[in-house]
Amino acid sequence: MLARSSTVIHRTIITAATAPLHSSQRKKVVVTALAFQDTYDTLTSAGLDVTRNESTEPWSLDELISQAHDAHAILAFMTDCCDKTLLDACPNLEMIACALKGFDNFDTELCAERGIAVTAVPDLLTAPTAELGLLLALGLGRRIREADEAVRSGSFRGWRPTCMALVLQEQTLGYSEQGQSDKLLQNEYKDSVQLVSLMLTLCL
């Protein structure tokens, strides 16, 4: 099951984790990394028992097992790994909601065998990657790194005929694949940058 936004992830967790239990115990959700406050609010407002990592550092596998051994759902991030060791240690687990795009570090086949739902967010990094590509193109064309180093080193003494740069608007930007980020670049920046589909690297 693939969720296309964090809202869908929240709803998916809530749908799975609020199903009736055979006892009065509230279902437990473990959030393995620091998240937005509205994430915690959404989960707690659904009556879930939320355990969260308050640090910016990822938990080790032992720490994750310590926190999630009795959990019904895990909200996982890129630093996490789901394998047989984790699943064996978490017998109550019903869902792993991945706040990420790729999930090679999650054994989805084993999860399927055990009836554990796994979600991901395919479009999570499409826009950020497209914007980073444009940022790199601007940085190269405008020689931002060289200019920044000149300012920070104290060698900048006002305008001089150095760090002469290119205007990106007048250049051709080539990219290697027709991925989602490339398509977004074409759609969002087509009026300011001429994009040509070439099997080449960045051309400036």
Stockholm file with secondary structure:
# STOCKHOLM 1.0

chainA/1-204         MLARSSTVIHRTIITAATAPLHSSQRKKVVVTALAFQDTYDTLTSAGLDVTRNESTEPWSLDELISQAHDAHAILAFMTDCCDKTLLDACPNLEMIACALKGFDNFDTELCAERGIAVTAVPDLLTAPTAELGLLLALGLGRRIREADEAVRSGSFRGWRPTCMALVLQEQTLGYSEQGQSDKLLQNEYKDSVQLVSLMLTLCL
#=GR chainA/1-204 SS CCCSSHHHHHHHHHHHHTSCCSSSCCCEEEECSCCCHHHHHHHHHTTCEEEECCSSSCCCHHHHHHHHTTCSEEEECTTCCBCHHHHHHCTTCCEEEESSSCCTTBCHHHHHHTTCEEECCTTTTHHHHHHHHHHHHHHHHTTHHHHHHHHHHTCCCSCCSCSCCCCGGGSEEEESCCCHHHHHHHHHHTTTSEEEECSSCCCC
#=GC SS_cons         CCCSSHHHHHHHHHHHHTSCCSSSCCCEEEECSCCCHHHHHHHHHTTCEEEECCSSSCCCHHHHHHHHTTCSEEEECTTCCBCHHHHHHCTTCCEEEESSSCCTTBCHHHHHHTTCEEECCTTTTHHHHHHHHHHHHHHHHTTHHHHHHHHHHTCCCSCCSCSCCCCGGGSEEEESCCCHHHHHHHHHHTTTSEEEECSSCCCC
//
